Amino acid sequence: MLMPTVFGENLFDDFFKAPVMPRFSRNDSQLLKTNVKESEEGFELDFALPGIKKEDIKAELKDGYLTISCSYDNKEEGSEEKKYIRKEHSFGSASRSFYVGDNLTIQDIKAKYEDGILKVSVPKKEALPAEEETKYIAIE
């Protein structure tokens, strides 16, 4: 029996898979694909976030880790229920962390979101040498 296909995929491939897992969670690795470029000044991280609104993206610097997270919700406006033959995305969230060093502050890191790409610039910053304290032993 011939099954209907869309772009070479069987429309019913996912029909018998467990409905317990949200569809979005199976493709988390597809969401925050990142390109990292190095230059003399620092690093440029490009996160591909197509269809994500700027207000749904968060960038956090904590304990030397830069964490980019986003949430995605495909709620539809209107009262009319639509019948889908196949729906591969609906809702979810994802995050990605990179260690950038303890000596950076949020003022050092710059971020810009445009055309579905989040560009984050992280400068190279030399770690301050630890000052060695001289400790004396009390002589009795």
Secondary structure, DSSP 8 states (H G I E B T S, - for coil): ----EETTEETTTTTTS-TTS-GGGGGHHHHT-EEEEE-SSEEEEEEE-TT--GGGEEEEEETTEEEEEEEEE----SSS----S-----EEEEEEEEE--TT--TTT-EEEEETTEEEEEEE-----------------
